[in-house]
């Protein structure tokens, strides 16, 4: 439980400000997550149109934020 959100926000901003994005590390993480999803049988979906309405709602919500 966060007792002082201001301190946590300052910490996060400092951490993000000091670290640079590492493209190769991020690609490795995405590939590992993809392999894990495949092992679990969750990707690719059996029915590609399954839950398409939910995906559309997510896209609308994300695209409405500036």
PyMOL commands that set and color helices and strands:
alter all, ss='L'
color gray80, all
select helices_A, chain A and resi 5-18+23-39+52-63
alter helices_A, ss='H'
color red, helices_A
deselect
rebuild
show_as cartoon
